[in-house]
Structure formats: C-alpha cells, structure tokens
Amino acid sequence: MRAKENLPFLAAGPLARGMHVAFVAYTLAPEKPLGGICAEVRAAVGWLAGRIAGLGGDPARICLCGWSAGGHLTAMCLDEPAVRGGLAISGIYDLEPIRLCYLNEKLGLDEAEARRLSPLHGPLLNLPPRSKPLIIAYGTGELPSCNASPSNSGPPGNARIARPDRAAPRPQSLLHPGGSGAA
C-alpha cells in the first residue's frame, strides 16, 4: 500500500470534485525519530504552500488528510500557517500507550517526547474556540487510542461529536460512523 503507484484511487473522489491532491511521503521510524518525521511533514506542507499557486491550486484552501500515522501527522500539523483544516482518520492521538508497549522499540519515545508529540496533549487541546476545522474519524471497532479521548467517554478539548444522521460535522468534530475500522 505504501508505494506511490498504489495511491491514485484515493485521489479519484477529490479530483472528480475539482480538488487538487498531493501525497506526502515521509521517512519511517526507526530511520528517523517521530519528532523528525513531524518536521519532515511540516516542511512538505510549507514547500507545497509556496508552490501550489503555480500548480493551479489555491494556497488559501490547503487541507490535510491522513489515516493511521497520517491521521496523527494531520493533527500535529494543523497549526501550520498554510493549513486551513484537516481530516484525521484512525490516527493515534495519545502516544503514551505506544511508549509503554513493544512499538516503542522502533520509536524510542521517552515520557516527555510522547507527551509533546501527542496531539491530544497539545495541539488538539490547545486550539482556540474559533480555530481551524478538524474532523477526527474512526471506526467504533478500533483501538481506544484511535478515538482521541483518553476516557473514551467523549471528545477532546473543543471537539464536538458529529453523527452521520445529523447535520454536517462542525469544526473540531469527532466522527464515528459505526462499524469496524478501515481495512
């Protein structure tokens, strides 16, 4: 799935609606620490923002979207000046459980870094009330750490629950349409 040749199907829907799509590749851990990966994605967003007009896009309409690790990176980069909003799908927003399990062998997170790089402990909780829109989506059958709520009893910070049978999600929405996670 990670090869760029396998990704065009993800762009079909947005392209059909007149949107431009750019896929950002990044170095994986353990080759690069997570802080470096976040910096790499931020640099890619800045690079794109500086060139998007020349590519036919609108620099005032950059939105990020990612799933799994990309969901985490979307939430972490929401504060980039060029970004107008995001859709984070099935990301990990609290890295403390990752730090405490075998996955940390690859990431090498200490307690302070896990907290600093957890959107739930920083970017998502510190957004001002009228900040950039972020939709967090996940399957109800996914791991608890994918739903952005440490107690699993409600959304984080300024988030509001958005239900598929109600009005469209508002900024800082938590969307769980039901069913299992993505395949």
N, C-alpha and C positions, 0 to 999 in steps of 0.2 A: 504493500500500500504506500510505502514511503517514496517510491520512485516518482519523479515528476510526470512521467508518461502515464501514470495511473490516476492522475488528479483531474483531468479535464471534465469528467462527468460532474464534479462538484460545482463547476462554473456554469453549467448549462442553464439552470434556473435564473441566476442573476443576469447572465448575458442576455437571455431572452427578454428581460425586463429593462434593458438598456443600461445596466450597470457594468462597470469595469471590474475586473478581478485580477488580483496579484497574489501569488502564493509565495510566502516567505519560508525559505529553508533556513535551518539553524543547526549548529553543531550540537551533538548529543553528549550527555554525561556518560561516562566519566572523562571523555576527552576534554570537556570544558565544564567548569563548575556552574551551578544553576545561576548564580549572580552574573556570570559572563554570558550565559545564554540569554538572560533577560536583556542585558546590554546590547547583545547582537541584534535582537528583535527590535529594540528601540532604535538602533542605528538604521535598520532596514526601513522602519516607518519614516524616519527622518529623510532617508535617501529618496524614498518614494514620494514623500510630500514635496520635495524640491524638484521633482521631475514629472509629476503627474499631469500638470497642465500641458506639457509638451507631448504627452502620450494620449491626449484627448480627454483626460479626466478632470474632475473638479476638485481642487485642493481644499475646498470648504466642505467637502462631503466624504471624508475618509472615515470609514467604519471598519473595525476589526472584527474578525470572527475566527474562532478556533475551537477544536474539540480535544478532549483529553489534555495533554500537556499544552496544546494550543489554547484551550479554554483558560488555563492558568495564566498563560502569557498574555492573552487578551485582557484579562482583568488587571494584570500587572502594568500593562502599557496604556491603560485608559487615560492616564494623566498626561500623556504626550500631547503637546500643543496642537498638533495637526489632527488629532483623532477627535471625531465628533460623537462617537458612541461605539458600542460593541455588543456582540452576541457570544457568550461563553457557554459552550456545550460540554457537559460532563467533565468539567475540569476538577482539579484538586485545589481547593482554596485555603486549606489549613494544612501546612506541611508537617506539623508535629507528629501525626501518626506515621508519616513516611519516615521521619527521622528516627522513630523508635522501632522500625522493622528492617528486614533484610534489604529493602530497596535503598536504604541509606548507604549501603556498601558502595553503590555507584555514585550517589550524590554527595556524600561526605558532609552533610549538614550538621552544624552544631546548633545548640538551642537558640542562640541569638540570630543566626542566619535563617533558620527555619521560620522564626517569627517575622523577621524583616522581609522575607520573600513569600510570605503567606498573604495573599490579597485580603483574606478575612480579618487579619490583624492589622492591616494598614490601609491600602487603597480603598477597599470596599466599605470599611467603617468610617473612614475619614472624608468621604465625599460630602461636599456641601449639599443642602437640600435641593438646590436647583442645578445640579451638576449634569454631566454628560449621561445620556441614557445607556444603561447596561442591562441586557436581558441575560439571565442565567437560566439555562435549560438543562434538564437531566431527566432520565427515566426513573420512575419510582422504584424500580428493582435494582438500582445501582448502589454502590457503596455509600454509606452515610457521608463520607468526606466529599462526595460529589455534589451534595445539595447545599453547600455554603452556609450551613447552620450548625454550630457546634453542638447544640442540644437537639437538633433535628425537629424542634418544635415550632420553628418559624424562620422567616428570612433574616438575613443580617442587616445591621445598621439601618439605612434608609430604604431598604428593599421593601417591596410590596408584592404579595402573591398575585400572580396573574393566572386566571383559569381559562382554559380553551373555550368554555361555554359562555364566557363573559366578554366584555369589551377588550379591545386590543391591549397588550401589556403597556404599562406606563413606564417611565424611566425608573431604573433600579428595580426591575421586575424579576421575580423568581417564577419560572415556568416549569411545571412538571406535568406534561400532558397525559401521563399514565403509561402503563406498560413497562417493559424492561428497558435497559439501556441500549445504546447503539450496538450493532453487531461489530 
